[in-house]
Amino acid sequence: MATNDGREYYVYQYLTEDNIPYYIGKGKDNRINCGHKVELPPTERRVIVKDNLTNEEAKEFEKELITKYGRKIDGGILDNIKINQWACFAGWKHSEEAKQAISEKNKGKKRTAEHKANYSKPKTSEHAEKIRQANLGRPYDAERSAKISATLKGRKLSPETIAKREATKRLKRMTKAEYNGNE
């Protein structure tokens, strides 16, 4: 598929058992077969939609398809997190103009009680793990530490939580021999 004129890229999709796309990607070489944050389907459900593209053409076509099918987070059918890898990245922040536009579009929206209840629903273990992984290694600057501290102030702990914390403290104080029962 690779050529000397830079047309070595392709756009691919992963299909469900019902032949409905659930992920759109751009790649070259063996990218279609590499691991992703989404489940890798069997080989027969990994489809190259268009090939012999330049990098820019592939980016644009990938964006078109993602926009066409829509991301699940926007009410669509795709598991894609980003419209493309250049639309957003870790540490990315909205410009003041973008923030203002988002604010304007959200003004006057009525959230139902059911919608508001979803804000406080417990996360699935997979969701919690994704959040944990995203925050691993994230530095705690003074501002972040202050926000966490303010959130936790005044929180009442359940007797079970207090007991768990005490047990953990006791284990940390034990020597290895005590822990293994070899006093």
C-alpha positions in Angstrom: 0.0 0.0 0.0 2.9 2.4 0.6 4.1 4.4 -2.3 6.8 7.0 -2.8 4.3 9.9 -3.4 3.1 10.1 0.3 -0.1 8.2 -0.5 0.5 5.5 2.1 -2.4 6.3 4.4 -5.9 4.7 4.7 -9.1 5.1 6.7 -10.5 2.0 8.3 -13.5 1.0 10.4 -14.2 -1.7 12.9 -17.6 -3.4 12.4 -20.0 -5.0 14.9 -21.4 -8.5 14.2 -24.3 -6.7 12.5 -21.8 -4.9 10.1 -22.4 -1.5 11.8 -19.3 0.6 12.3 -18.3 1.2 15.9 -14.8 2.7 15.4 -13.2 4.8 12.6 -9.5 5.3 12.4 -6.7 6.5 10.1 -3.4 4.6 9.6 -0.7 3.3 7.5 1.2 0.0 7.4 -0.4 -2.3 10.0 -2.3 0.2 12.1 -5.7 -1.5 11.5 -4.4 -4.6 13.4 -2.9 -2.8 16.3 -4.4 -2.5 19.8 -6.7 0.4 20.6 -8.7 1.6 23.5 -11.7 -0.1 21.8 -12.0 -3.9 21.4 -10.2 -5.2 18.3 -12.7 -7.2 16.2 -12.0 -10.3 14.3 -10.0 -9.7 11.1 -13.0 -10.1 8.8 -14.7 -7.1 10.6 -11.7 -4.8 10.1 -12.4 -2.9 6.9 -10.3 -0.4 5.0 -12.8 2.1 3.7 -10.5 4.2 1.5 -6.8 3.9 0.8 -4.0 5.5 -1.2 -4.4 8.7 0.7 -2.0 11.4 1.8 -1.9 12.1 5.6 -4.0 15.2 5.2 -6.6 13.4 3.0 -6.8 10.6 5.5 -7.3 13.0 8.4 -10.0 14.8 6.6 -11.8 11.6 5.5 -11.6 10.1 9.0 -13.1 13.3 10.4 -15.9 13.2 7.8 -16.9 9.6 8.7 -16.8 10.3 12.5 -19.0 13.3 12.0 -21.3 11.3 9.7 -21.9 8.4 12.2 -21.4 10.5 15.4 -19.6 9.6 18.6 -21.5 7.8 21.4 -20.6 10.7 23.7 -22.5 13.0 21.2 -25.4 10.6 20.7 -23.9 8.7 17.7 -22.8 5.1 17.3 -19.0 5.3 17.4 -16.8 4.5 20.3 -14.3 7.1 19.1 -13.4 9.5 21.9 -12.0 12.3 19.6 -13.2 13.5 16.3 -9.6 12.9 15.3 -6.3 12.9 17.2 -5.6 16.5 16.4 -8.9 17.9 17.6 -8.1 17.4 21.3 -5.2 16.2 23.4 -4.2 15.9 27.0 -3.9 19.3 28.6 -5.9 20.9 25.8 -8.0 23.9 26.9 -10.8 25.7 25.2 -10.1 29.3 24.1 -12.1 32.1 25.7 -14.1 32.4 22.5 -14.9 28.7 22.5 -15.9 28.8 26.2 -18.2 31.8 25.5 -19.8 29.9 22.6 -20.4 26.8 24.7 -21.9 29.0 27.4 -24.2 30.7 25.0 -25.4 27.4 23.5 -26.1 25.9 27.0 -28.1 29.0 28.2 -31.8 28.2 28.6 -31.4 24.4 28.4 -33.6 22.7 30.9 -32.1 19.7 32.6 -34.7 17.1 33.7 -34.6 15.6 37.2 -33.6 12.3 35.5 -30.8 14.0 33.6 -29.5 15.7 36.8 -29.7 12.3 38.6 -27.3 10.9 36.1 -24.6 13.3 37.3 -24.3 11.6 40.6 -24.8 8.0 39.4 -22.1 5.6 40.5 -19.5 4.9 37.8 -19.0 1.4 36.4 -15.7 -0.2 37.4 -14.5 0.2 33.9 -15.3 4.0 34.0 -13.6 4.4 37.4 -10.5 2.5 36.1 -10.3 4.8 33.0 -10.4 7.9 35.2 -7.8 6.4 37.5 -5.5 5.6 34.5 -6.0 9.1 33.1 -4.9 10.6 36.5 -1.9 8.4 37.1 1.2 10.4 37.2 -0.7 13.7 37.1 1.2 16.2 39.2 -0.6 17.7 42.2 0.0 21.5 42.0 -1.1 23.7 44.8 -4.4 24.7 43.0 -5.4 21.0 42.5 -4.5 20.1 46.1 -6.6 23.0 47.4 -9.6 22.0 45.3 -9.4 18.4 46.6 -9.0 19.6 50.1 -12.0 21.9 49.9 -14.1 19.1 48.5 -13.2 16.7 51.3 -13.6 19.2 54.2 -16.6 18.5 56.3 -17.3 15.1 54.8 -18.5 12.6 57.4 -16.9 9.2 57.1 -19.0 6.0 57.6 -18.0 3.7 60.5 -17.0 1.1 57.8 -14.6 3.6 56.1 -13.1 4.5 59.4 -12.6 0.8 60.3 -11.0 0.1 56.9 -8.6 3.1 57.3 -7.6 1.9 60.8 -6.9 -1.6 59.5 -4.8 -0.2 56.7 -2.8 1.9 59.2 -2.2 -1.2 61.4 -1.0 -3.2 58.4 1.4 -0.4 57.4 2.9 -0.4 60.9 3.4 -4.1 61.0 6.8 -5.6 60.1 6.9 -8.1 57.3 7.4 -11.0 59.8 4.3 -9.9 61.8 2.3 -9.7 58.6 3.2 -13.2 57.7 2.6 -14.5 61.2 6.2 -15.4 61.9 6.7 -13.3 65.1 
